Amino acid sequence: MNHTESAKAFERAKGFFPGGVNSPVRAFRSVGGDPFIVKYGKGPYLFDVDGNRYVDYINSWGPLVLGHAYPSVVEAIATQAARGTSFGACHELESDLAAVVRELYPSLELMRFVNSGTEAGMSVIRLARGFTNRRKLVKFEGCYHGHADVLLAKAGSGVLTLGLPECSGVPSQVVSDTLIAEYNNLDSVERLFAECGDDIAAVIVEPVVGNCGLLVPQDDFLKGLRRITEKAGALLIFDEVMTGFRVALGGAQALYGIQPDLTMLGKVIGGGLPVGAFGGRRDIMEMLAPLGPVYQAGTLSGNPLAMVAGMTTISEWRKPGVFESAERTTQSLVDGLRRGAEAEGIPLVADSVGTMFGFFFSSTPVRSFKDTAQADKAAFNRFFHAMLEAGVYFAPSAFEAGFVSAAHAGEGLDYTLERLSTGFKAAKN
């Protein structure tokens, strides 16, 4: 592939943005080399400024469940734009989308729209502390809930990708009340509650982890979290920014039959536009201003463009057979990854939940953050670049989950499966 124009565009970007990017993982520092520069997306594909085409398994990091530039979503956004792009005032579209969300997530008795997953994360922690009148928070090593200071202790995603031990600029006293447990290890949670239970406001978890690669909950792990928090009077927060509408239409809470006290949702509820939400039990949510003393606000919250994009996207995604077809496509991709690795004699752990997937170059199971250290990152990097050059775009990090859209069935999947041998041969050398 020719990348001349991408190289020029990236050099220009370096003059404006730190590292040439507006989000760190885009810089390809983990895998090496320079990123391609996107010109447009269509269906399962991205096209760069050099005219190269890539099958996209990132899908804007999850929310593009229908693929890029889905016609009815584009039409809905354009129609609403002609009526106004932002009001900073109440409008009916907010309630229209909220009704759809609550139908699929009945645990969100009340909710509030925000503008990002990070905003949802910092707001939900403030609310949990205000409701319980407790200070401490339990999170899991390798889980990422946005870049609010309190949540950057042992974070996954970009922090892990860049190899940062912690985040500079976050004072130690800010994270002193953030307690770290091991995902899939209930004993580690029990120990924290034995030591600090009376002061723990909440446990926050990605029910299926997507921010240090895909980690699947084992046995009764999520049920155990529900039992522990209920016994201690702490709240259970599900971060479904990635898993929402992805692992099941009703998210991980529907898939595993667990009702959290509070839930975070992300850009998927806005069809990929900048939006997020948090919600849960009525008595907790009524602590928010203007009803209660916990303050949270946002001028662009409930933005009408995001509301119509979300309603249109979810309407299409929940049509009979659409999610199920995408789920089968995801499983076919994972099966292909396993076969391709086996054919080359390469140890690989690959799995999927719904339309999320992940894989590690590892000969042992990967169930927690510490297990990811056993994976062969160099093999992943070689695989990544070989696949990218072949026109298949996986996440530029060994520590990120991937996503399949409804548009990948057929040509996009077939093209990928045909080229996996190229990637695994490169990984082997």
C-alpha positions as a printed NumPy array, in Angstrom:
array([[  0.   ,   0.   ,   0.   ],
       [  1.064,   3.545,  -0.665],
       [  0.915,   5.781,   2.447],
       [  2.501,   8.964,   1.067],
       [ -0.461,  11.255,   1.693],
       [ -1.082,   9.8  ,   5.15 ],
       [  2.53 ,  10.49 ,   6.07 ],
       [  2.211,  14.098,   4.915],
       [ -1.062,  14.587,   6.766],
       [  0.341,  13.09 ,   9.971],
       [  3.371,  15.377,   9.857],
       [  1.019,  18.341,   9.507],
       [ -1.056,  17.117,  12.476],
       [  2.054,  16.992,  14.665],
       [  2.228,  20.77 ,  14.337],
       [ -1.165,  21.144,  15.958],
       [ -1.683,  18.237,  18.383],
       [  0.571,  16.516,  20.977],
       [  1.942,  13.48 ,  19.186],
       [ -0.152,  14.443,  16.175],
       [ -3.337,  12.992,  17.693],
       [ -6.367,  13.882,  19.777],
       [ -6.464,  10.521,  21.574],
       [ -3.223,   8.667,  22.429],
       [ -3.884,   5.17 ,  21.038],
       [ -4.336,   6.646,  17.549],
       [ -0.611,   7.44 ,  17.422],
       [  0.333,   3.733,  16.949],
       [  3.04 ,   4.073,  19.623],
       [  2.229,   0.6  ,  20.985],
       [  2.525,  -1.19 ,  17.636],
       [  5.116,   1.092,  16.023],
       [  4.936,   3.028,  12.793],
       [  2.647,   5.883,  11.876],
       [ -1.147,   5.853,  11.57 ],
       [ -3.025,   6.109,   8.316],
       [ -5.27 ,   9.153,   7.962],
       [ -8.943,   8.439,   7.366],
       [-10.785,  10.203,   4.553],
       [-14.196,   8.533,   4.944],
       [-15.985,   5.388,   6.057],
       [-18.662,   3.306,   4.382],
       [-20.231,   0.101,   5.667],
       [-17.498,  -2.126,   7.163],
       [-14.715,  -0.119,   5.523],
       [-12.46 ,   2.844,   6.179],
       [-10.737,   4.631,   3.289],
       [ -7.586,   6.677,   3.831],
       [ -6.283,   9.78 ,   2.071],
       [ -4.171,   7.584,  -0.223],
       [ -7.234,   5.692,  -1.41 ],
       [ -6.462,   2.497,   0.53 ],
       [ -9.383,   0.463,   1.885],
       [ -9.449,  -1.296,   5.262],
       [-11.978,  -3.651,   6.822],
       [-12.561,  -1.825,  10.121],
       [-12.841,  -3.892,  13.316],
       [-12.738,  -0.866,  15.615],
       [-15.961,   0.837,  14.521],
       [-15.157,   4.059,  16.387],
       [-14.238,   1.862,  19.392],
       [-17.594,   0.126,  19.463],
       [-20.61 ,   2.346,  18.816],
       [-20.961,   1.891,  15.051],
       [-23.026,  -1.281,  15.328],
       [-24.466,  -0.746,  11.83 ],
       [-21.149,   0.19 ,  10.23 ],
       [-20.023,   3.531,   8.839],
       [-22.404,   6.079,   7.312],
       [-25.52 ,   3.917,   7.61 ],
       [-28.024,   5.621,   5.269],
       [-30.985,   6.04 ,   7.638],
       [-28.718,   7.33 ,  10.413],
       [-27.105,   9.86 ,   8.076],
       [-30.555,  10.959,   6.902],
       [-31.827,  11.372,  10.477],
       [-28.814,  13.499,  11.426],
       [-29.167,  15.685,   8.33 ],
       [-32.893,  16.195,   8.918],
       [-32.323,  17.19 ,  12.533],
       [-29.391,  19.46 ,  11.65 ],
       [-31.741,  21.499,   9.49 ],
       [-33.964,  21.949,  12.564],
       [-31.146,  22.857,  14.933],
       [-27.909,  21.278,  16.097],
       [-28.001,  22.309,  19.747],
       [-30.601,  23.91 ,  21.991],
       [-29.188,  23.948,  25.516],
       [-32.812,  23.513,  26.546],
       [-35.328,  20.715,  27.062],
       [-36.721,  18.948,  23.994],
       [-38.806,  15.839,  23.379],
       [-36.062,  13.89 ,  21.621],
       [-34.364,  13.4  ,  24.997],
       [-37.372,  11.529,  26.361],
       [-37.844,   9.652,  23.094],
       [-34.355,   8.135,  23.313],
       [-34.603,   7.616,  27.08 ],
       [-37.756,   5.548,  26.565],
       [-35.92 ,   3.284,  24.111],
       [-32.941,   2.899,  26.455],
       [-35.097,   2.092,  29.471],
       [-37.115,  -0.478,  27.523],
       [-33.905,  -2.45 ,  26.957],
       [-32.266,  -1.504,  30.284],
       [-35.09 ,  -1.509,  32.848],
       [-32.593,  -1.036,  35.701],
       [-32.261,   2.598,  34.522],
       [-35.355,   3.827,  36.332],
       [-34.03 ,   7.352,  35.888],
       [-31.1  ,   8.419,  33.745],
       [-29.162,  11.464,  32.667],
       [-27.52 ,  12.072,  29.306],
       [-23.972,  13.427,  29.232],
       [-21.408,  13.929,  26.465],
       [-18.924,  11.09 ,  26.897],
       [-18.121,   7.935,  28.793],
       [-15.573,   9.866,  30.837],
       [-18.248,  12.323,  31.923],
       [-20.554,   9.449,  32.815],
       [-17.786,   7.867,  34.882],
       [-16.867,  10.913,  36.928],
       [-20.537,  11.751,  37.481],
       [-21.578,   8.274,  38.575],
       [-18.767,   8.116,  41.162],
       [-19.744,  11.495,  42.594],
       [-23.339,  10.316,  42.788],
       [-22.424,   7.028,  44.483],
       [-20.394,   8.862,  47.101],
       [-23.138,  11.398,  47.655],
       [-25.801,   8.728,  48.07 ],
       [-23.842,   6.463,  50.424],
       [-21.941,   9.217,  52.241],
       [-18.844,   7.04 ,  51.858],
       [-15.486,   7.877,  50.267],
       [-13.818,   4.758,  48.897],
       [-14.23 ,   3.147,  45.489],
       [-13.282,  -0.341,  44.33 ],
       [-12.174,  -0.736,  40.717],
       [-10.347,  -3.51 ,  38.905],
       [ -6.806,  -3.51 ,  37.582],
       [ -6.821,  -3.009,  33.827],
       [-10.349,  -1.602,  33.654],
       [-10.763,   1.858,  32.157],
       [-13.737,   4.075,  32.993],
       [-12.662,   7.347,  31.426],
       [ -9.832,   9.717,  32.259],
       [-11.266,  11.374,  35.375],
       [ -8.501,  11.602,  37.988],
       [-10.081,   9.248,  40.513],
       [-10.481,   6.505,  37.905],
       [ -6.934,   6.499,  36.489],
       [ -5.494,   4.19 ,  39.134],
       [ -4.347,   0.968,  37.434],
       [ -6.339,   1.881,  34.337],
       [ -6.376,  -0.145,  31.156],
       [ -6.875,   0.996,  27.567],
       [ -4.582,   3.813,  26.444],
       [ -2.735,   4.006,  29.766],
       [ -1.834,   0.331,  29.468],
       [ -1.168,   0.592,  25.735],
       [  1.406,   3.346,  26.241],
       [  3.052,   1.511,  29.127],
       [  2.448,   4.337,  31.585],
       [  2.847,   3.195,  35.228],
       [  0.394,   5.829,  36.408],
       [ -0.852,   9.15 ,  35.052],
       [  1.31 ,  12.172,  35.754],
       [ -0.74 ,  15.112,  36.96 ],
       [ -2.992,  13.03 ,  39.174],
       [ -2.112,  13.786,  42.821],
       [ -1.679,  10.701,  44.985],
       [ -4.285,  11.953,  47.442],
       [ -6.899,  12.018,  44.669],
       [ -6.619,   8.261,  44.119],
       [ -5.921,   7.379,  47.749],
       [ -9.545,   6.302,  48.144],
       [ -9.495,   4.176,  44.98 ],
       [ -8.975,   0.539,  45.946],
       [ -7.746,  -1.955,  43.342],
       [ -9.037,  -5.512,  43.013],
       [ -8.286,  -8.269,  40.498],
       [-10.902,  -9.01 ,  37.845],
       [-12.35 , -12.524,  38.127],
       [-10.995, -12.827,  41.668],
       [-13.729, -12.462,  44.284],
       [-11.277, -13.111,  47.102],
       [ -9.477,  -9.867,  46.243],
       [-12.777,  -8.006,  46.552],
       [-13.694,  -9.745,  49.804],
       [-10.361,  -8.701,  51.327],
       [-10.974,  -5.033,  50.511],
       [-14.43 ,  -5.133,  52.038],
       [-13.083,  -6.877,  55.138],
       [-10.625,  -4.014,  55.588],
       [-12.685,  -1.002,  54.437],
       [-16.264,  -2.174,  53.914],
       [-17.906,   0.518,  56.034],
       [-16.337,   3.225,  53.888],
       [-16.726,   1.71 ,  50.394],
       [-19.281,   3.63 ,  48.369],
       [-19.263,   1.478,  45.248],
       [-17.67 ,  -1.194,  43.111],
       [-17.285,  -0.18 ,  39.465],
       [-16.594,  -2.825,  36.837],
       [-16.603,  -3.462,  33.126],
       [-18.777,  -6.6  ,  33.301],
       [-16.981,  -7.858,  30.191],
       [-13.627,  -6.103,  30.067],
       [-12.727,  -4.485,  26.77 ],
       [ -9.97 ,  -2.125,  27.817],
       [ -7.091,  -4.544,  28.369],
       [ -8.175,  -6.872,  25.623],
       [-11.33 ,  -8.955,  25.99 ],
       [-11.705, -10.535,  29.437],
       [-14.811, -12.639,  30.045],
       [-16.335, -12.968,  33.535],
       [-15.786, -16.423,  34.999],
       [-18.267, -18.581,  36.869],
       [-20.206, -16.488,  39.401],
       [-17.896, -13.466,  39.447],
       [-20.568, -10.856,  38.639],
       [-23.121, -12.517,  40.923],
       [-20.49 , -12.468,  43.641],
       [-20.001,  -8.72 ,  43.208],
       [-23.744,  -8.232,  43.526],
       [-23.825, -10.327,  46.711],
       [-20.826,  -8.568,  48.297],
       [-22.056,  -5.041,  47.586],
       [-25.599,  -5.723,  48.788],
       [-24.304,  -7.195,  52.037],
       [-22.027,  -4.195,  52.653],
       [-24.504,  -1.496,  51.64 ],
       [-22.281,  -0.42 ,  48.736],
       [-23.46 ,   0.247,  45.198],
       [-22.638,  -1.904,  42.166],
       [-21.856,   0.096,  39.027],
       [-21.727,  -1.564,  35.621],
       [-19.649,   0.332,  33.069],
       [-21.45 ,  -0.733,  29.89 ],
       [-19.865,   1.919,  27.679],
       [-18.432,  -0.925,  25.579],
       [-20.773,  -3.796,  26.409],
       [-24.015,  -1.836,  26.087],
       [-26.026,  -3.092,  23.076],
       [-22.881,  -5.044,  22.124],
       [-22.784,  -8.248,  24.181],
       [-26.592,  -8.36 ,  24.07 ],
       [-29.28 ,  -5.837,  23.202],
       [-29.815,  -5.34 ,  26.932],
       [-26.101,  -5.335,  27.666],
       [-24.175,  -7.493,  30.109],
       [-26.819,  -7.034,  32.776],
       [-29.351,  -8.783,  30.568],
       [-26.886, -11.416,  29.34 ],
       [-25.785, -12.429,  32.84 ],
       [-28.989, -11.647,  34.727],
       [-27.44 ,  -9.126,  37.135],
       [-29.156,  -5.845,  38.045],
       [-26.617,  -3.186,  39.021],
       [-27.546,  -0.141,  41.063],
       [-26.083,   2.226,  38.473],
       [-25.07 ,   1.853,  34.839],
       [-22.856,   3.825,  32.472],
       [-23.536,   3.858,  28.721],
       [-21.54 ,   5.461,  25.939],
       [-21.555,   6.531,  22.308],
       [-23.56 ,   3.527,  21.121],
       [-26.74 ,   5.213,  22.384],
       [-25.966,   8.098,  20.033],
       [-25.085,   6.057,  16.966],
       [-21.443,   7.03 ,  17.423],
       [-21.975,  10.735,  18.061],
       [-20.464,  12.228,  21.245],
       [-22.862,  11.16 ,  23.999],
       [-23.026,   9.096,  27.158],
       [-25.472,   8.351,  29.919],
       [-25.675,   7.103,  33.45 ],
       [-28.689,   5.927,  35.35 ],
       [-30.129,   3.451,  37.777],
       [-32.319,   3.18 ,  40.839],
       [-34.771,   6.036,  41.267],
       [-33.822,   6.728,  44.88 ],
       [-30.16 ,   7.106,  43.908],
       [-30.755,   9.2  ,  40.805],
       [-33.039,  11.571,  42.722],
       [-29.952,  12.696,  44.638],
       [-28.945,  14.641,  41.507],
       [-29.629,  18.365,  41.204],
       [-32.173,  19.883,  40.887],
       [-33.866,  17.252,  43.098],
       [-30.923,  16.593,  45.392],
       [-27.54 ,  17.902,  46.556],
       [-25.25 ,  16.131,  44.034],
       [-24.443,  18.604,  41.268],
       [-23.939,  17.594,  37.634],
       [-24.596,  19.635,  34.498],
       [-23.77 ,  19.907,  30.799],
       [-24.747,  22.461,  28.151],
       [-24.706,  19.926,  25.305],
       [-26.216,  17.055,  27.29 ],
       [-29.127,  15.554,  25.352],
       [-27.825,  17.041,  22.105],
       [-30.581,  16.596,  19.475],
       [-28.237,  15.244,  16.799],
       [-27.061,  12.473,  19.105],
       [-30.606,  11.715,  20.2  ],
       [-31.928,  11.117,  16.664],
       [-28.805,   9.22 ,  15.622],
       [-29.193,   6.984,  18.654],
       [-32.886,   6.303,  18.14 ],
       [-32.349,   5.455,  14.479],
       [-29.346,   3.227,  15.19 ],
       [-31.034,   1.283,  17.984],
       [-34.208,   0.91 ,  15.937],
       [-32.24 ,  -0.797,  13.157],
       [-29.997,  -2.801,  15.493],
       [-32.917,  -4.363,  17.373],
       [-34.815,  -5.468,  14.277],
       [-35.331,  -9.267,  14.276],
       [-32.198, -11.099,  13.238],
       [-29.845,  -8.105,  12.901],
       [-27.976,  -8.52 ,  16.185],
       [-27.999, -12.298,  15.853],
       [-26.468, -12.1  ,  12.373],
       [-23.688,  -9.804,  13.602],
       [-23.09 , -12.155,  16.523],
       [-22.655, -15.075,  14.104],
       [-20.25 , -12.992,  12.034],
       [-18.22 , -12.303,  15.181],
       [-18.066, -15.983,  16.025],
       [-16.997, -16.814,  12.463],
       [-14.179, -14.276,  12.763],
       [-13.017, -15.751,  16.08 ],
       [-13.184, -19.285,  14.663],
       [-11.096, -18.088,  11.716],
       [ -8.522, -16.529,  14.041],
       [ -8.206, -19.793,  15.952],
       [ -7.848, -21.885,  12.799],
       [ -5.314, -19.492,  11.301],
       [ -3.142, -19.528,  14.404],
       [ -3.362, -23.305,  14.702],
       [ -2.325, -23.739,  11.068],
       [  0.878, -21.806,  11.772],
       [  1.474, -23.473,  15.139],
       [  1.036, -20.219,  17.018],
       [ -0.543, -20.207,  20.502],
       [ -3.598, -17.945,  20.512],
       [ -6.41 , -17.255,  22.948],
       [ -9.432, -15.841,  21.097],
       [-12.956, -15.296,  22.357],
       [-16.095, -13.259,  21.784],
       [-19.194, -12.151,  23.653],
       [-21.999, -10.979,  21.415],
       [-20.369,  -8.684,  18.858],
       [-17.215,  -7.953,  20.901],
       [-14.11 , -10.05 ,  20.371],
       [-10.515, -10.208,  21.445],
       [ -7.39 , -12.311,  21.08 ],
       [ -4.013, -12.719,  22.749],
       [ -0.886, -14.431,  21.481],
       [ -0.705, -16.63 ,  24.561],
       [ -0.448, -20.321,  25.404],
       [ -2.282, -19.908,  28.713],
       [ -5.795, -18.613,  29.514],
       [ -6.151, -14.837,  29.889],
       [ -8.712, -14.022,  32.57 ],
       [ -7.276, -11.012,  34.403],
       [ -4.953,  -8.077,  33.939],
       [ -1.946,  -9.961,  35.266],
       [ -2.503, -12.708,  32.68 ],
       [ -2.106, -10.193,  29.857],
       [  1.575,  -9.851,  30.779],
       [  2.112, -13.413,  29.504],
       [  0.89 , -12.527,  26.013],
       [  3.399, -12.034,  23.198],
       [  3.062,  -8.362,  22.354],
       [  5.761,  -8.477,  19.666],
       [  3.851, -11.213,  17.806],
       [  0.708,  -9.109,  17.977],
       [  2.541,  -6.096,  16.563],
       [  3.825,  -8.127,  13.598],
       [  0.349,  -9.549,  13.026],
       [ -1.216,  -6.087,  13.239],
       [  1.046,  -4.514,  10.619],
       [  0.767,  -7.458,   8.221],
       [ -3.021,  -7.347,   8.43 ],
       [ -3.078,  -3.574,   8.068],
       [ -0.961,  -3.796,   4.936],
       [ -3.384,  -6.45 ,   3.662],
       [ -6.312,  -4.077,   4.252],
       [ -7.659,  -5.285,   7.607],
       [ -7.659,  -2.854,  10.538],
       [ -7.595,  -4.355,  14.008],
       [ -7.085,  -2.171,  17.079],
       [ -3.535,  -0.74 ,  17.163],
       [ -2.88 ,  -2.247,  20.587],
       [ -2.64 ,  -5.735,  22.031],
       [ -4.785,  -4.469,  24.903],
       [ -8.   ,  -3.485,  23.148],
       [-11.142,  -5.43 ,  22.235],
       [-12.505,  -5.442,  18.698],
       [-16.016,  -4.937,  17.364],
       [-18.049,  -6.342,  14.496],
       [-20.919,  -4.464,  12.864],
       [-23.977,  -5.581,  10.951],
       [-22.151,  -4.489,   7.787],
       [-19.31 ,  -7.019,   8.154],
       [-21.305, -10.075,   7.081],
       [-20.412, -11.27 ,   3.597],
       [-17.622,  -9.487,   1.749],
       [-15.973,  -7.816,   4.748],
       [-15.706, -11.043,   6.73 ],
       [-14.712, -13.146,   3.726],
       [-11.954, -10.707,   2.792],
       [-10.632, -10.848,   6.361],
       [-10.657, -14.635,   6.634],
       [ -8.812, -14.98 ,   3.335],
       [ -5.966, -12.799,   4.605],
       [ -5.503, -14.105,   8.134],
       [ -2.778, -16.508,   7.032],
       [ -0.709, -13.486,   5.958],
       [ -0.975, -12.031,   9.448],
       [ -0.139, -15.243,  11.261],
       [  2.845, -15.992,   9.045],
       [  4.188, -12.539,   9.921],
       [  3.485, -13.072,  13.616],
       [  5.492, -16.288,  13.546],
       [  8.643, -14.678,  12.166]])
